[in-house]
Amino acid sequence: MSTFDHTGLMQDINACLAPFRKSQSEAMKGFSQLAQASMAEGAISAKHKELIALAIGVSQHCSGCIGFHVKALHKLGGTRAELEEMLTVAVYMGGGPSLMYAAEALKAWDVMTGATA
């Protein structure tokens, strides 16, 4: 199984983007506002929006997206069963490469939630 360190990756991304957030503050504020508005409770729950975002991260092969959205999904009360069911759709739509990132998402879930599957 993968030994990918999503927590470390997320810390590295945040550290690398810190100067960019300062030098491009208006654009980054705009991105943050877009993220907050897009992920807010509405006709679709915030938890379901995180499942969608995570599915896109898996299908687009984005390890950073997987880390951040697994963390947010867990914080919103998502379950491993919901994660697994969403991953079947992501794999269906994205094929073999998405299956490899599905494994990464499952590992990130286990590490971030302290689960043993």
Contacts in CASP RR format, 6 or more apart in sequence:
PFRMAT RR
TARGET T0000
AUTHOR 0000-0000-0000
METHOD contacts of the structure
MODEL  1
MSTFDHTGLMQDINACLAPFRKSQSEAMKGFSQLAQASMAEGAISAKHKE
LIALAIGVSQHCSGCIGFHVKALHKLGGTRAELEEMLTVAVYMGGGPSLM
YAAEALKAWDVMTGATA
1 103 0 8 1.000
1 107 0 8 1.000
2 103 0 8 1.000
2 104 0 8 1.000
2 107 0 8 1.000
4 63 0 8 1.000
4 104 0 8 1.000
4 107 0 8 1.000
4 108 0 8 1.000
6 63 0 8 1.000
6 64 0 8 1.000
6 66 0 8 1.000
6 67 0 8 1.000
6 70 0 8 1.000
6 104 0 8 1.000
6 107 0 8 1.000
6 108 0 8 1.000
6 111 0 8 1.000
6 112 0 8 1.000
7 67 0 8 1.000
7 111 0 8 1.000
7 112 0 8 1.000
9 63 0 8 1.000
9 64 0 8 1.000
9 67 0 8 1.000
10 64 0 8 1.000
10 67 0 8 1.000
10 68 0 8 1.000
10 71 0 8 1.000
13 64 0 8 1.000
20 28 0 8 1.000
21 28 0 8 1.000
38 49 0 8 1.000
39 46 0 8 1.000
39 49 0 8 1.000
39 50 0 8 1.000
39 53 0 8 1.000
39 72 0 8 1.000
40 46 0 8 1.000
44 52 0 8 1.000
46 76 0 8 1.000
47 73 0 8 1.000
47 76 0 8 1.000
47 77 0 8 1.000
47 78 0 8 1.000
47 82 0 8 1.000
50 69 0 8 1.000
50 72 0 8 1.000
50 73 0 8 1.000
50 76 0 8 1.000
50 78 0 8 1.000
51 73 0 8 1.000
51 82 0 8 1.000
51 83 0 8 1.000
51 86 0 8 1.000
53 65 0 8 1.000
53 69 0 8 1.000
53 72 0 8 1.000
54 65 0 8 1.000
54 66 0 8 1.000
54 69 0 8 1.000
54 70 0 8 1.000
54 73 0 8 1.000
54 83 0 8 1.000
54 86 0 8 1.000
54 90 0 8 1.000
54 105 0 8 1.000
55 86 0 8 1.000
55 87 0 8 1.000
55 89 0 8 1.000
55 90 0 8 1.000
55 93 0 8 1.000
56 65 0 8 1.000
57 65 0 8 1.000
57 66 0 8 1.000
57 69 0 8 1.000
57 101 0 8 1.000
58 66 0 8 1.000
58 87 0 8 1.000
58 90 0 8 1.000
58 91 0 8 1.000
58 98 0 8 1.000
58 101 0 8 1.000
58 102 0 8 1.000
58 104 0 8 1.000
58 105 0 8 1.000
59 90 0 8 1.000
59 93 0 8 1.000
59 94 0 8 1.000
59 98 0 8 1.000
59 101 0 8 1.000
61 97 0 8 1.000
61 98 0 8 1.000
61 101 0 8 1.000
63 101 0 8 1.000
63 104 0 8 1.000
66 101 0 8 1.000
66 104 0 8 1.000
66 105 0 8 1.000
66 108 0 8 1.000
67 105 0 8 1.000
67 108 0 8 1.000
67 112 0 8 1.000
70 83 0 8 1.000
70 105 0 8 1.000
70 108 0 8 1.000
70 109 0 8 1.000
70 112 0 8 1.000
71 112 0 8 1.000
73 82 0 8 1.000
73 83 0 8 1.000
74 109 0 8 1.000
74 112 0 8 1.000
74 113 0 8 1.000
80 109 0 8 1.000
80 113 0 8 1.000
80 115 0 8 1.000
80 117 0 8 1.000
83 105 0 8 1.000
83 106 0 8 1.000
83 109 0 8 1.000
84 106 0 8 1.000
87 102 0 8 1.000
87 105 0 8 1.000
87 106 0 8 1.000
90 98 0 8 1.000
90 101 0 8 1.000
90 102 0 8 1.000
91 98 0 8 1.000
91 99 0 8 1.000
91 102 0 8 1.000
106 117 0 8 1.000
109 115 0 8 1.000
110 116 0 8 1.000
110 117 0 8 1.000
END
